[in-house]
Each structure stands twice: as C-alpha cells, then as structure tokens.
Amino acid sequence: MTALHVVDWLIIAGYFCIVFGIAWWAYLKEKQSQTTTEYFLAGRNLGWWVIGAAVFSSNIGSEHLVGLAGSGATDGVAMAHYELHAWCLLVLAWVLVPFYMRSKVFTMPEFLERRFSPVNRTVLSLISMVAYVLTKLAVGIFAGGIVFAVMVPEATFMGLDSFWIGSILVIVLTGIYTIMGGMRAVAYTSAIQTVILVFGSACVTYFGLKALGGWDALREWAGSEMFNLWKPLVPEGVTATWAPVKEPTRMAWYFNNNYPWIGMLFCAPIIGLWYWCTDQYIVQRVLGAKNEQIARRGSICSAALKLLPVFIFIIPGMIAFALAKSGQNAALAQTMLDADGQIIRDNAQKAFPMLVTEVMPIGIRGIVVAGLLAALMSSLAGAFNASAALFTIDFYSKLRPLASQKHVVWVGRMATGVMVLIGLAWIPVIKGGKGLYDYLQGIQSYLAPPIFVVFFLGVFNKRLNAKGCLWALIVGFALGLFRLGVDTPVKLMKDFAYTEGSFWWIVNNMYFQYYSLLIFLICIAVMFVVSYLTKEPSYEKIDGLTYGTLTDEDRKQSRASWNKWDVIASCGVLAAILAAYLYFRG
C-alpha cells in the first residue's frame, strides 16, 4: 500500500489551517452578539450558494465515502436510487420552504409545535436526537476510523489501534471548530469543503479509470449487472406484473431480497422526503436564509449538487472492484476478494480510501485525503450543531426560560460532548452489520415514516389535530425501536440467532424497507383515525401553516419570491435524473 508523501501531509495541514481559520473568524463574529440566532442560524444571513454547498457537504459524509463506495463495489449502481432522490430537495424548495420561512422557526420540532402542540415538539426532538446518535454521529465516527485505518494502518497509541485513533481524532477536531463557531463555522467550512470534496473525488474517478483502462474496461470487468439501475425495481421473476419477487424459498418475497422493487419504489421516496424536507440536520441550513427566495435557490442548488455522488462515489467503488477482479492491483485484490474471487462485503467499505492510496499521484492524493476528511468532518459538524440546537432550543430553553442567550449557547456547546460519547458506544452495533450504507438506510427507514407522515399530512390537511399527530409519532417511534431492539442482539453477538420461523425471526428477517412501509401505513391510519375522532384544531392558530389556512397575502408573497430561472433550474435537475435512469440500464 502506498504511503502518504510529505507533500500530501503538507496539503492536509493546509486544509486544517483553512478550516480552523474560518472557525476562528466565525467565533469572533458570534462573540460580538452571543445570540442563539447567530450561533444556531448564522444570523439568518446565509447566501443561496453557501446554503446549497452546506446542505450538500453535510449530506455527503461518511456514509458516502465509506458506505456508498462500498455499496458500489458490492452491488454496483443499485444504491444510486437514493442519490437520485435529488428531486426531494425540489419538494423542499417549492412545497415546504414557504411554510418554514413564514414561521421563522429555529428547529423542525418548533414548527411542529406551531402546527400542532408543544408536546409534539418535545416528542419529535427526542426522536431526532436518538436518530442523530444512531446515524450521523455513530456512523461518522465509525467511518473516520475506517479511513484512518487505511491511510495509517500501523498507528497505535496506548493500546488503541488505528481505527480507534482515527475515530477519536475526527471527533475531537470536528468538535473543536463546531463548538467555536457554531452554524456560521459549519456553513462556511462546508462551502469550502464542498469544493475540495468534489474536486478530489472527481480526481479519484479520473485516475481510477485511467489505471483500469477506461470506461469500457470498467463495464467489461464490473459486468452489465452492476450497471443496471432498473434491476432492483424490476427483478428477475417479475414480468409486467405487480406480483412479489418469485423465489423458491418460503415467503421469500417477504424477506431479504437484495433491494426489492416494492421497497425501492415506495419506501425509498419516504426516506428521501423525510431526510431532505423535514430533518433538522438538513433543513437548519435552509433556515439560515434571510428570505424565501434565498432559501428556495439554496435548495435547488443543493439538488443539482446531489446528482454528483453517483459519479464520484459509486463509480469509484465499482472501479476498485474492477481493479481487484482484473488483477491489476494486488493490494485491492488481496483486501476485497476471497480465495474464490468473490467480493468480501465487510472489506468493501475500504474501497474508496484504498483507491486513493493506490492510484492517486503525489500531491493530488493529499487533496483527496483532505476531501475525505472534509466530508467526514462536515457531516459530523452538521450533526453536532443540529443536536445542540434541538437540545438547547427545544429542551433546555423550556426548562430555563429566563436563562440568558449567552448561557443557552454555552449549554449547546456542552451538549455536543455528551452526544459524541453516546455515539462512540454504538459503534460495535454498526460493525456487526453487513455494510455501513445498509446500516444507515435501515435505521433511517425505522425512524423516518412517522415524521414524514406528521409533517406532510399536517401541511396538506388542516383537519388533522395535535392528538392525531402525537399518537402517530408515538406508535411509529415505538415500532421503529421495537425493530431495533430485535435486530441489535443479532448484530452484537455473532453466535446469536432466532429460531427460524418464529415471530422474532420473522421481524428480524423482514427486509427493512418492507418494515418501514408497514410503519408508514400504520402511522397514516393512526393519525387520521385519532384526529377525526377528536376535536378539530383551531384554524386561527394555524393560520399560514397549512395550505387550507393560507391567506391571499401569503400566496402573493410566495409567488413574488421566484421567477422563470428558478423553474428552469428545477427542470434541469429533473432532466438530469431522468437521463441517469435511462443510461444505467445494464
């Protein structure tokens, strides 16, 4: 394995100087006001390009560098379905941004309080913080360890191997600049990190293809199946019908088929719309805009950027597999393939960082490693800031309403450390899974449906009330935690297994997307039944928060915030998505 050259280390050091320089500038700006608006939303003064880059950079984190590239190595373009959900950001731009900007909220739970009740705000805040621990924090820490273990495999310190050293370093360095500068530091460093990340990852694709022999060589060694984006949607055995996947095993349609078409078609959009349109982690950057126009254009910008991961993460993963399979790179072949030449799923997560160390020239390699660190750190920084905002605004400020804003900001900084420690404790569960990206999508699929239901149905149907929302959240969250509780022993203990055919075995083996759809349907039923069996809400209190309570003035202001260029840009994103689906047909 090729070691990093001194030039590479100098470039990486320069990257850190830039990041901490921005953090120090943001700290000085925030110190002048010491307000929650400044710390958590950058004074609501972010430009649209900063918002777009910050959303993209915060999303493109560890699950892409490690997990998505690993998925590309094992399953080809199958997971590109999630990345092509850039259209979800257009839903945010055109459907939900007007409601969020009119309400002038700090957090998504705060919007739910305006629409329904304070109790719903508290419940959603709790669910969101649990989600950040199980996904963004733990996954980011884990991926940092994976990257460091590949780059500096022999590193040890006080009994810790390179994996744990890398995990802790990523936490400490990210925590420092996040705590220092708040949302302003997160947003502006993310903008810089986006440039580094996109350029570096594009270089990996270019030099990887060059080492392999070009695009035709990739198609030859990877095979047409890995280029088939449609196969998960219309698998073998399903011919022009809506029948389940036909397999010889008992109830096979119900269990673990690899990316089943029903799940991809119906469940994946639910996860996408929850994540891009209602998750504090993403929407907080949009809330930093000064008006609806800037917020919408920032969302459209991030939608365009979101199309890039297919080519700068999934394709490199496929290149790494092809280099290993063709025998053109001994290190990749030794790491990624077993004795029979089959891909080792657990080791596939090393595809991207190994490709960096094996095919990149000196200097460029340093830029790419800086990009790797940028993605890891920006993803974690966003989670830290979002978690701090949820805890301080939605919990602590309720308990201490007379606390000064300076004190609330200090509490938010302290809350970050606690979230990190909890995330560290969850790493063994991730290591027990079959892949980082699969783990992430599974967890999100259990937690997303109730949140998606209450936000979207709450905006589109004014009759739904606080009690319906509360019970939908509680029932959905309970079902998600139940599945996590059933899955966790299997992941933690290798010798543990449920009796085949038992209730627990059925729950554990049901594909995560099917289970997510079950939660989704139950939550819809609960919200409608409870709402219509109880008193209707006060429509005066939710004025402007649903389509049914918009005034003529609200509609005029929203219409004045966009022009033909916003529409053209949005149509361009949709055309690019369609082109990707048409090209990747095997």
N, C-alpha and C positions, 0 to 999 in steps of 0.2 A: 504494500500500500504506500502511495506517495505521501511523504510528509509535507507539511506546510513550510514554504520557504520564508526567509526573513522578510522579503518584500511583502508577502501575504500578511504576515503578522503586523507590519507597519501600516498597511491599508486598514486592517481590522482595528488597530489602535486609533487611526484617524477617524474611523466611523464612530467609535465611542466618544472621542473628543467632540464631534459634532452633536451627538445625541445629548451629552451632558451639558454642552454649551447652550443648547436650546432649552433644556430643563432649567438651567440657572436663570436664563432670561425670563422664562415663564414664571419662575419663583419670584423674581423681583417684581414682575408685573402684578402677580397675585398678592404679594406682600403689601402693595400700596393700598389695596382695598379691603383685603381679608373678608370677602363676602362669599356666600355659598354660590351665588350666580357666577362669580368669577372663577371659583375653584372647580365647580362641577360642570359648568356650561360655557366656560371661557368668555363670560360676559355677554353671551348671545351675539357674538360678533365675528363668527367664522365665515369665510368666503365659500362659494359653492365648490370650487376646486379643492379646497382644503377638506371640506366635508366629504366629497367623493373619494378622495385619496385616503382619508382617515377611515371611512367605512370599509373600503377595500382592504387596506393594510391590516385593520383589526380583524377582519374576517379571515384573510389569508395568513393563517398562523400554523401552528404545529401540526394540526390535522391534515394540512395540505402538504407541507414539506416532508413529513414523515408518513402520514397515513394515506393521503391521496396518491402520492407517488408509489407507495407500496401497493395500493389497490390497482394502479396501472400495471404494475409488474405481475400481479396475480390474475387480474380479471380484465385487463385492457380498458376500454373506454366505458365500461358498464356504469361506473360511478359518475360519469360525466353528466348524467341526468340531473344530479344535484347541482352541479356547477352551471348548467344551462338554465337554472331557475333564476337567471338574472331578471326575467320578466316580473318576479315578485317585487323587485325594487321599483319597478314602474307602478305596481299597485300601491306601494308606499307613497310614491311621488304624487299620483293622481287621485287616490282614494282617501288615504288616511292623513297625509301631511296637512291638509286644510283643517281637520279637526284638532290635530295636535298643536298646530301653531296658534289657533284661536284660543285654546285652553291655557296656553302659557305655563305648562306644567314642567317640572324638573324630571319626573320619572313616569314610567308607564303605569305603575300602581297608582300614582297620583291621578292619572287620567281615569283609571277605573273607579276611583273614589268620586270624581266629579260626575261620572256617568251613573254609578250605582250607589255605593256607600263606603264609609271608612273601613268597615270590616273586610270588604272585598279587597281593599287596598292592602291591608295587613296580610291577608292570606296570599295574595299574589307576590308580595315582597318576599315572603317566606319561601314560596315555591321557586322564585327566581334565584334566590341566594343558594338554595340547595342545587339548582341546575348549574350555577356557575362553579360550585365546588366539584360536582360530578363531571363537568365537561371542561370548561375553559381553563380553570386553574390546574386541575389534576392532569389533564391532557397536555397542557403547555409545559408543565414541569417535567412530565414523562418524556416528551419529545425533545426537550432541551438535553436531557440525559442521553437519549439515543444519538443525537447529533454530536455531542461532545465525545461519546464513547467511540464513534467512528473516526473523528478528527484526531483525538489524542488517546488512543486505546490503552497505552501503558500507564497513564496517570493514576496515582494513588495518593491518598492523604489520610492519615490517622485511621487506617483500616477501611476507608471508603474507596470503592473502585471509580473508574472514570464516569460511569453512568450517574452515580450519586453526586459526584463532584460537579458535573455539568448541570444537573437538576438544581442544586443549591445555588450555583453561580448565576443561573438565569433568574432565579427568584430574587436574589439579593440585588443584582444590578438593575433589574426592571423595577423592583420595589423602590429603590432609591430615587430614580428620576420621576416615577409616578407620584410618590409622596411629596417630592419637592415642588413640582409644577402643576399638579392637578390636570384638569381637562385640557388646558391650553398646551401643556407639555405633551400630553398624549396625542392631541390633534396634529400639532406641527411636526413632532418627530415622526408620526405616522405618515405624513405627507412626504417627508424626506425618505423614509424607509420604503415607501411605495416605489419611488424612482429606483432605488438601489435593488429592491427585490425583483422588479420587473426586468431590469437590465441584466442582473445576474442570472436569473432563471432562464431568460431568453438565450444567454450565452451557453448555459448548460445544454439546452436543446440543440443549439447550433453545433457545438463541439462534440456532443454525443452522437449526432447524426453523421458528423464528419468522421468520427472514429469508427462508426459502424459501416459506413459506405453509402450513406444517403437514405432518402425516404423509401425508395424501392426496396432497399435491403431490410429496412425496418418491417415493411409489410411482408416480406418473404420469411423472415425469421420469427416474427411475432405471430403471423398467421392471420387469415381473414377474420377468424372468430373474435380476436382481440380488437378488431376494428369495427365490430358490429354493435352499434348503439341500440339497434332495434331488438336484438335477441332477448334482452330482459323483458321487453314489453310483449313480444310475440314468440314465446319459446317453442321448442320442438314439442309436438303433441297438441298444439292449439292451432287449428286450421280454420280460419274465418268464422270462429265461434267465440262466445264468451265463456266457454267451459273452462274449468280449472285445469291446471297442468296435469297431464295424464302420466302417471308413474306407476310401476308395478307394486310399489310398497303401499301398505295400508295407510289411508288418509294422507298420502304424500302431498296432495295439493294444499293441505292444511299446514304442513310443517316446512322444514328448512330447504326450500328450493332457492337456488342462488339468484337473488334479486328477482323475485316473482313479479310477473307482469301486473297483477292486480295491485300489488303494493306500490310499484313504481308509478302506475297510472293515477292512483287515488290517494295514497298516503304521502308520497314524496312532496306533492304540492302543499299539503297541510303543514308539513315540517318547514318548507320554504317560506310560506306566508307567515307562519308564527315567527320564525327567526328574523326575517327581513323587515317585517311590518310591526311587530309588537314587542320584540325583545329589547330590554333596556340596553343591553350590550351594544346593539347596533343603532337603535333609534336615538340614543343620547347624543351622538354626533350631529344628527339632523336637528335636534332640539337646540343646538348651539347656533343655528342660523338666526339672523335678525328679522327675517320675514318669510312669508310663504314662498315667494319666488325663489329665494336663495335655497331654501330647504328642498324645494322640488328639483331644482337644477343639480344640487348636490347628489340627490338620489338617482337622477338619470345618469350623471357622470359615473357613479359607483356601479350602476347597472352595466354600462359599457365596459368598465374595467373588469367586472366579474366574469366576462367571457374568456379572459386570458388563461385561467388555471388549466383548462383543457390542454393547452399547448405548452405551458411552462411547468406543469407538474405531472399530469397524467402521461403525456408523451415521454418525458424523461424516464418515468418508471418503466414504460414499455421498452425504451432504449436500453436501460440497464438489464432487463430480462433478455433482450435480443443479443446483447454483447456477451452475456453469460452463456446463453444457449448455443451461440455460434462458436464459442471457444476463443473469441478474440480478446477476451480479458480474463486472465486466470483468477485474479482476486475476486471478481464478481461471480465467476462460475463456482468457485470454492465456497463462497458465502451464501449464495442464493439457491444453488441446486443441490439435490441429494444425489446418492450414488446412481440412481436410475435416471438422472437428468430432469427430475421433476422439481418445480419451484417449492421452496420451503417458505410457507406463508409467514411464519414468525420472523424470518430473516429478511423478508421482502421490505419491511419497514426501513431497512438501511439503504434502500435503492438510491434515493436522491443524494444523501451525503456521500455515499461511496462513489457515485458517478462524478461528483465534484472532485474528490481526491484522485480519481483515476484518469480523467480525460481532460481536465482543465489545465491550461498553461499557467506558469507562474505570473502573479500579478492579477490576472483575471480570476484566478482561484481565490485570491484574497477578497475581491469584490463580491464573489458569490457567497463565500462564507459570511461576509458582513451582511449580505442579503438574507441568508439563513437566520442569523442572529436577529436581524431586523424584524423578520416575520414572527419569530418566537417571542421577542420582547414586546412588539406592538400588540400582539394578541393578548398576552398576559397583562400588559398595561391597561388595555381597554377593560378587561375583566376586573382588575383591581379598582379602577375608577368607578365602574358601574356598580360593583359590590359596595364600595364605600358610599356612593350616592344613595343606594337603596337603604343601607343600614342607618345612615345619619338622617336622611330626609324622612324616610317612612317609618322608622322605629324610634331612634334616639330623640329626634325633634318632637315627637309626640309625647314622649315621657318627660322631656325637659323643655317645655315650650318657651320658657323665659331665658334659656341659655343664649349667650351672645353668638353671633355668627362666627367669630374667631374661634370660640370654643367648639362649635359644631364642626368646623373644618378640621380642628385638631383631632376630634374623635374619629372623623372619617379617615384620617391618616392612620390612626391606631388600629382601626377595624381591618385594614389591609393585611396586617401581620397575622391576625387570627385566621382569616380566610386561607392564607397560604399554608399554615400549619395543618389545617384540615385537609387541604388538597394533597399535601405530602402523604398523609395517612391513607389516601385512597389509591395510590399508585399500584400497590400489589394487585388490586382488582383489575386494573387496566392490563397489567402484564399477563393476567390469566386469560384474557380474551383472544380471539382469533385474529385481530387486527385493530389498529388504532382507529382507522376511519369507520370500521364496522361498529366498534365500541361506541364512538361518538354518535353515529346515526341511531344506534339502538337506544341510548339514554335519551336523546332528544325526542325520539318517537314516543317514549313513555310519558314525557313531561309536557310536550307541546300541545296535544289536542284540546285539553280544557281551556288553555289560554287563548288559542286560536278561536275557539267557539265563543267565548265571552266577549272578545274584542269585536270580531266581525259581526256576529249576530247583534251585539249591543249597539253597533253603529247603524246597522241596516234595519233594525226592528225596534221602534220606540216603546212597544208594549212590554218588552222583557224587563223584569224588575230586579232589584237587589237580591231578593231571596233566591230567585232562579239562578242568578249569577253565582251566588255563594255556594249553592248545592252542586252546581256543575263543576266548580273549582274543587270542592272537597271530594266529590265522588271520583273525578278524573285523576286528581293527585293521589288518592288512595289506591286506585287501580294501578297507577304507574309505580308507586312504591312497593305494591304487592309483587309486581313482576320483578322489580329489582331485588327484593328480598328472596324470591325463588331462584333467581339467576346467580346471586353472589356466592353461595356455597360451592356451586359447580365451578366457578371461576377461581376461587381461592384454593380449593382442595382438589388436586388432580385426581385423586382416587375416589372422589365423591360422585355418586350418580343416583338419580332417582330410578325407581323400578319402572321398567318400560311398560307403557300403557296406563300407568297411574295418573291421577289428576295432576300431581306435581310435575310429572314427566311431560304431560301434555302442555302445561303452562310454560315450562322451560324450553320446550322444543318448538313451540309455535313461533313462526317467523316474526320478527319484531314489527314489521310493517302491518301484518295482519292484526296483531295485538293492538297496535296503535289505532287502526281503523275501528276496532271494537270499542276502544275508549272514546273515540271521536263520536260515534253514533250514540253511545250511552249518554255522553255529555249533552248532545243536542236534545235528546229526549228529556233528560232531567231538567234542562233549562226552560224548555217550553212548557212542560207539564207543571212545574212548580210556579212559574211566572203566571200562567193563565188560571191557576187555582188560587192565587193570592191577589192582593190589591194592585191595581195598575200604578205605575210611578207618577210622580208629579211632573208633568211635562214642562212646567215653567222652570223647574230646577235643572232640567237637562236641555235647556234652550241652546241650540247651536252644536250639540254634541251627538246628534243623530241626524240622518237625512230627513226624517219626518218632522224634526223641530227646527230646521234651518229657516232663517228669515230671508226675505228678498235682498236685504243688505249684505248678508253673509254670502249669498250666491254671487252678487255683483263683485264683491271684493276678491273672491276666489277667482272669478273669471278674468279679472284685471291683472292677475298675477302671472299669467302665461301668454305666450304668443306662438306663432307658427313654427319657430325654430325649436321650441320645446317639443312640439308634436313631431317634427321631422326627426329630431334626435331619438325620440322614443321609438318611432317606426324603424329607424336604423338598427336599434338594438334587437327588435323583434325579427327583422330580416336576417341578421347575423345568426340568431338562434336557429331559425328555420334552415339556413344554409348548413349549419353544423349537423343537424339531423339528417339532411339529405346526403351529406358527404359520407358520414360514418354509417355505412350500410353493409359493412363487411367486405 
